[in-house]
Amino acid sequence: MILPRDFQPPEKDGGREHDVRYEAESGLWWKYTKPNMAGYMVSWNDGQPWLHNALPLDYLQRMLRQNELFGDNVKLIGLWNPQAHDWSIITTQPHVEGRKATLEELEKAFIEAGFEMLPWRGLGYAESLSVRKDGFDVWDIHPANVLVTDTGLPLPFDVMITPVPSA
């Protein structure tokens, strides 16, 4: 799963975790983790969540949870090393159709979808929301990471998902 050095690079800078390219023919987003990074994750310390750099396995587990909890189809493509020591994890993810929503609209959408709002904000993007459902906590919910359908269903595509901490 080591991709060749001449593998197609990303077309545009993404956020803090990924750079991306969109392939209209397949309807897929190609996501490239920032070099030598594996995104972020949330862990717990004395009952308080904290954001930190993820390890590659944490990142891949997060993608599996995205598929499980939200019915997504994120796939691991491989590892890319375009320059010495600059590894990126490459995944694909289907494009989703929806509209950008405010934080208030996202909160309403998640509540209506059966999620419990958590009191912590800003783990990930400033003022981002966090929710809980089915044994998972979902972090970094904000307009750049979640769209909503015309019927108000939330469509997360770049959130952090962790298991609910043990009691």
C-alpha positions in Angstrom: 0.0 0.0 0.0 3.0 2.3 -0.5 2.0 4.6 -3.3 4.6 5.7 -5.9 6.3 9.1 -5.5 4.6 10.4 -8.6 1.1 9.7 -7.2 -1.2 12.5 -8.0 -0.8 15.2 -5.3 -3.6 17.2 -3.7 -5.1 20.1 -5.6 -5.8 22.4 -2.7 -4.9 23.0 0.9 -7.6 21.8 3.3 -7.8 22.5 7.0 -5.3 21.6 9.7 -5.5 17.9 9.1 -5.8 17.3 5.3 -5.1 18.5 1.9 -7.6 17.4 -0.8 -8.5 16.8 -4.4 -11.9 16.1 -5.8 -12.5 13.6 -8.6 -15.8 14.5 -10.3 -15.9 11.3 -12.4 -15.9 9.0 -9.3 -17.5 11.5 -6.9 -14.7 11.0 -4.5 -12.7 13.3 -2.3 -9.0 12.2 -2.0 -7.8 13.2 1.4 -4.0 13.5 2.2 -3.1 13.9 5.8 -0.6 16.7 6.4 3.0 15.3 6.0 4.1 13.2 9.0 0.7 13.8 10.8 -2.3 11.7 11.4 -4.8 14.3 12.3 -6.0 14.8 15.9 -7.9 13.0 18.5 -9.6 13.5 21.8 -8.6 11.6 24.9 -9.7 11.9 28.5 -7.7 13.0 31.6 -9.4 13.1 35.0 -12.8 13.4 33.5 -11.8 16.2 31.0 -11.4 15.8 27.3 -8.3 17.1 25.6 -7.2 17.4 22.0 -3.9 16.1 20.8 -2.1 14.7 17.8 -3.3 11.3 16.7 -1.1 8.3 15.9 -1.7 6.7 12.5 -3.7 3.8 14.1 -5.9 6.4 15.9 -6.6 8.1 12.6 -7.5 4.9 10.8 -9.8 3.8 13.7 -11.5 7.2 13.4 -12.1 6.5 9.7 -13.7 3.1 10.5 -15.9 4.8 13.1 -17.0 7.4 10.5 -18.1 4.5 8.3 -19.9 2.7 11.2 -21.6 5.6 12.9 -22.5 7.7 9.8 -22.8 5.0 7.1 -19.9 6.6 5.2 -17.5 4.8 2.8 -14.1 6.1 3.7 -11.4 3.8 2.2 -7.7 3.6 2.9 -5.8 3.9 -0.4 -2.2 3.8 1.0 0.8 5.7 2.3 2.5 8.3 0.1 6.0 9.7 0.5 6.5 12.4 -2.1 9.7 13.6 -0.5 12.1 12.0 1.9 10.4 11.5 5.3 7.2 13.3 4.4 4.6 10.5 4.7 0.9 11.1 4.3 -2.1 8.7 4.8 -4.3 8.7 1.7 -8.0 8.0 1.9 -11.0 8.5 -0.3 -14.4 9.6 0.8 -17.6 10.0 -1.3 -18.9 13.5 -1.9 -22.0 14.5 0.1 -24.7 16.9 -1.0 -26.0 19.3 1.6 -25.9 22.9 2.7 -23.6 24.7 5.1 -25.4 25.3 8.4 -24.7 27.5 11.4 -23.6 26.0 14.7 -27.2 26.4 16.0 -28.6 24.6 13.1 -26.0 21.8 13.5 -26.9 21.5 17.2 -30.6 21.1 16.3 -29.8 18.6 13.5 -27.8 16.4 15.8 -30.4 16.5 18.6 -33.2 15.6 16.2 -31.0 12.7 15.0 -30.9 11.4 18.5 -27.5 12.6 19.7 -26.9 14.0 23.2 -25.1 17.3 23.3 -22.0 17.3 25.4 -20.9 20.4 27.4 -17.5 20.8 25.8 -16.9 23.2 22.9 -13.9 24.0 20.9 -12.2 20.7 20.9 -11.0 20.9 17.3 -12.2 24.2 15.7 -13.1 27.2 17.9 -16.6 26.8 19.3 -17.1 23.4 17.6 -19.8 21.2 19.2 -19.5 17.7 20.7 -22.2 15.0 20.8 -22.7 11.5 22.1 -24.6 8.5 20.7 -24.3 4.7 20.5 -21.1 4.5 22.5 -19.3 7.2 20.6 -18.4 10.8 21.2 -18.2 13.0 18.1 -16.0 16.1 18.3 -15.1 19.1 16.0 -18.7 19.6 14.7 -18.8 22.9 12.9 -19.9 24.3 9.5 -16.7 23.3 7.6 -17.0 19.6 8.8 -20.7 18.9 8.7 -23.4 19.8 6.1 -27.1 19.3 6.6 -29.7 17.9 4.1 -32.8 19.8 3.1 -34.7 17.7 5.7 -32.2 18.7 8.4 -30.2 15.5 8.7 -26.5 16.1 9.6 -23.9 14.9 7.2 -20.5 14.7 9.0 -17.5 14.2 6.7 -14.5 15.4 8.8 -15.3 15.0 12.5 -13.3 13.2 15.3 -15.0 10.1 16.7 -13.9 8.4 19.9 -15.4 5.7 22.1 -17.3 7.0 25.2 -14.8 6.8 28.1 -15.2 3.9 30.6 -16.9 4.9 33.8 
